[in-house]
Amino acid sequence: MQDNSVADALRALATNSKGRSEMARLRENIDNIEAALSAGASRADIHKTLLQHGYKLTEKGFATALYRIRKKRKVLAHQTTTQKASSYTPNNDKEGENNAINTDEYSGLSRRERGNKVAEKYLEPPLLSPLTIQVLEKEKQRKQLMEKKDESSSD
């Protein structure tokens, strides 16, 4: 019976906001914060909402905390992706798919290119923020415009 009371006490510590740091509470709500940012809410509005719910962060402190949490998540995501890639063996395929490499699909490719193609099947793509996607699309458009200018000037 004493083990249950210890477990209950530890669970209470994990969920009690009085004894937990601001960072711990922010980490707990990071998905909701990211969703609000993705939906177009400003950091200032989110900061005001957090203040109304008992947080005691300055706006600069909130920005710094958000940066640190995102950085930590990125490192953890990279570590899990690396672990998944390094632990793969053809015999542990969970879906039971045929793991034989289709030689027609990879013919004419260098060893590195073949390795990259095989890895694409088993690695999860990196998570990109909506802002990163926008920047990448604009960069692609800019390159296309530059190519069109080069083509028209060479004619």
Order of alpha helices (4+ residues) and beta strands (2+ residues): alpha-alpha-alpha-alpha-alpha-alpha-alpha-alpha
